[in-house]
Amino acid sequence: MFLIDDVLLRTLGISIPGWDLVWLFELIRDFAYKEMYNPEEVKDRIKENRMLYEFEEITKEEYEKTNGELMHKLKLAERVEEMDLDVRTDILGS
Protein backbone atom coordinates (compact mmCIF):
# COMPACT_ATOMS: atom_id res chain seq x y z
CA MET A 1 0.00 0.00 0.00
CA PHE A 2 2.69 2.48 0.99
CA LEU A 3 4.91 1.52 -1.92
CA ILE A 4 2.11 2.05 -4.42
CA ASP A 5 1.24 5.39 -2.83
CA ASP A 6 4.87 6.53 -2.85
CA VAL A 7 5.56 5.47 -6.42
CA LEU A 8 2.25 6.71 -7.82
CA LEU A 9 2.24 10.06 -6.06
CA ARG A 10 5.91 10.78 -6.70
CA THR A 11 5.66 9.94 -10.41
CA LEU A 12 2.69 12.29 -10.71
CA GLY A 13 4.60 14.99 -8.85
CA ILE A 14 2.06 15.12 -6.05
CA SER A 15 3.39 15.83 -2.59
CA ILE A 16 1.30 15.36 0.51
CA PRO A 17 2.44 17.69 3.29
CA GLY A 18 4.07 15.70 6.05
CA TRP A 19 4.64 12.52 4.03
CA ASP A 20 7.85 13.82 2.52
CA LEU A 21 9.11 14.55 6.00
CA VAL A 22 8.27 11.01 7.13
CA TRP A 23 10.00 9.63 4.04
CA LEU A 24 13.08 11.73 4.79
CA PHE A 25 13.22 10.51 8.39
CA GLU A 26 12.92 6.91 7.21
CA LEU A 27 15.84 7.41 4.83
CA ILE A 28 17.96 8.95 7.58
CA ARG A 29 17.07 6.10 9.98
CA ASP A 30 17.93 3.43 7.40
CA PHE A 31 21.22 5.10 6.54
CA ALA A 32 22.14 5.40 10.22
CA TYR A 33 21.38 1.71 10.84
CA LYS A 34 23.51 0.68 7.89
CA GLU A 35 26.40 2.84 9.11
CA MET A 36 26.15 1.87 12.77
CA TYR A 37 25.65 -1.83 12.19
CA ASN A 38 28.00 -2.63 9.34
CA PRO A 39 29.29 -6.21 9.82
CA GLU A 40 32.30 -5.68 7.55
CA GLU A 41 33.47 -2.72 9.59
CA VAL A 42 33.14 -4.67 12.83
CA LYS A 43 35.07 -7.60 11.31
CA ASP A 44 37.84 -5.19 10.32
CA ARG A 45 38.00 -3.88 13.87
CA ILE A 46 38.22 -7.46 15.17
CA LYS A 47 41.17 -8.11 12.82
CA GLU A 48 42.82 -4.87 13.89
CA ASN A 49 42.39 -5.79 17.55
CA ARG A 50 43.96 -9.20 16.90
CA MET A 51 46.94 -7.64 15.13
CA LEU A 52 47.49 -5.19 17.99
CA TYR A 53 47.57 -8.13 20.37
CA GLU A 54 49.91 -10.16 18.19
CA PHE A 55 52.33 -7.23 17.89
CA GLU A 56 52.13 -6.85 21.68
CA GLU A 57 50.77 -3.32 21.54
CA ILE A 58 47.91 -4.23 23.88
CA THR A 59 47.74 -6.67 26.79
CA LYS A 60 45.85 -9.94 26.78
CA GLU A 61 43.22 -8.47 29.12
CA GLU A 62 42.65 -5.49 26.82
CA TYR A 63 42.44 -7.81 23.84
CA GLU A 64 39.91 -10.12 25.48
CA LYS A 65 37.76 -7.23 26.71
CA THR A 66 37.74 -5.48 23.33
CA ASN A 67 37.23 -8.75 21.46
CA GLY A 68 34.20 -9.59 23.61
CA GLU A 69 32.66 -6.18 22.92
CA LEU A 70 33.35 -6.46 19.21
CA MET A 71 31.88 -9.95 18.98
CA HIS A 72 28.70 -8.64 20.64
CA LYS A 73 28.59 -5.77 18.14
CA LEU A 74 29.11 -8.24 15.30
CA LYS A 75 26.13 -10.32 16.40
CA LEU A 76 23.98 -7.18 16.55
CA ALA A 77 25.21 -6.05 13.15
CA GLU A 78 24.39 -9.41 11.59
CA ARG A 79 20.88 -9.29 13.08
CA VAL A 80 20.30 -5.80 11.71
CA GLU A 81 21.61 -6.91 8.31
CA GLU A 82 19.09 -9.78 8.31
CA MET A 83 16.27 -7.28 8.72
CA ASP A 84 15.18 -5.86 5.41
CA LEU A 85 15.07 -2.14 6.11
CA ASP A 86 13.92 -1.36 2.59
CA VAL A 87 10.59 -3.14 3.08
CA ARG A 88 7.82 -1.11 4.63
CA THR A 89 5.27 -2.92 6.75
CA ASP A 90 1.62 -2.01 6.98
CA ILE A 91 0.99 -2.42 10.72
CA LEU A 92 -2.72 -1.68 10.43
CA GLY A 93 -3.30 -4.58 8.05
CA SER A 94 -5.25 -2.54 5.54
Wavefront OBJ file of the C-alpha trace (Angstrom):
o trace
v 0.000 0.000 0.000
v 2.693 2.481 0.987
v 4.909 1.515 -1.916
v 2.115 2.052 -4.422
v 1.241 5.386 -2.834
v 4.868 6.530 -2.847
v 5.558 5.473 -6.417
v 2.254 6.711 -7.819
v 2.242 10.059 -6.060
v 5.913 10.782 -6.699
v 5.656 9.945 -10.409
v 2.689 12.294 -10.706
v 4.598 14.989 -8.852
v 2.057 15.124 -6.046
v 3.391 15.834 -2.593
v 1.298 15.357 0.510
v 2.438 17.693 3.295
v 4.065 15.698 6.051
v 4.637 12.519 4.033
v 7.847 13.820 2.516
v 9.109 14.554 5.997
v 8.273 11.008 7.132
v 10.000 9.627 4.036
v 13.084 11.734 4.792
v 13.224 10.510 8.395
v 12.923 6.907 7.212
v 15.844 7.413 4.829
v 17.964 8.948 7.582
v 17.073 6.105 9.976
v 17.925 3.426 7.403
v 21.219 5.101 6.537
v 22.142 5.401 10.223
v 21.380 1.714 10.840
v 23.507 0.680 7.890
v 26.404 2.837 9.105
v 26.150 1.865 12.772
v 25.649 -1.833 12.190
v 28.003 -2.633 9.340
v 29.294 -6.211 9.823
v 32.303 -5.684 7.553
v 33.474 -2.716 9.595
v 33.145 -4.675 12.833
v 35.070 -7.596 11.310
v 37.838 -5.189 10.316
v 37.998 -3.884 13.874
v 38.224 -7.459 15.168
v 41.168 -8.109 12.824
v 42.821 -4.869 13.891
v 42.393 -5.794 17.553
v 43.958 -9.201 16.902
v 46.938 -7.635 15.129
v 47.489 -5.195 17.988
v 47.566 -8.133 20.371
v 49.912 -10.164 18.190
v 52.332 -7.229 17.888
v 52.128 -6.846 21.675
v 50.773 -3.320 21.539
v 47.909 -4.235 23.881
v 47.739 -6.667 26.787
v 45.846 -9.939 26.778
v 43.220 -8.473 29.124
v 42.650 -5.488 26.822
v 42.444 -7.812 23.838
v 39.907 -10.118 25.480
v 37.764 -7.232 26.709
v 37.739 -5.481 23.329
v 37.229 -8.750 21.462
v 34.197 -9.592 23.612
v 32.656 -6.182 22.921
v 33.352 -6.465 19.212
v 31.876 -9.951 18.983
v 28.705 -8.643 20.644
v 28.585 -5.771 18.140
v 29.110 -8.239 15.299
v 26.126 -10.323 16.400
v 23.983 -7.182 16.553
v 25.209 -6.048 13.148
v 24.387 -9.410 11.594
v 20.881 -9.293 13.085
v 20.302 -5.799 11.713
v 21.606 -6.911 8.311
v 19.092 -9.777 8.306
v 16.268 -7.279 8.720
v 15.185 -5.864 5.406
v 15.067 -2.139 6.109
v 13.922 -1.356 2.594
v 10.586 -3.141 3.076
v 7.821 -1.109 4.630
v 5.274 -2.925 6.752
v 1.619 -2.015 6.976
v 0.992 -2.417 10.717
v -2.718 -1.681 10.434
v -3.298 -4.583 8.055
v -5.250 -2.542 5.541
l 1 2 3 4 5 6 7 8 9 10 11 12 13 14 15 16 17 18 19 20 21 22 23 24 25 26 27 28 29 30 31 32 33 34 35 36 37 38 39 40 41 42 43 44 45 46 47 48 49 50 51 52 53 54 55 56 57 58 59 60 61 62 63 64 65 66 67 68 69 70 71 72 73 74 75 76 77 78 79 80 81 82 83 84 85 86 87 88 89 90 91 92 93 94
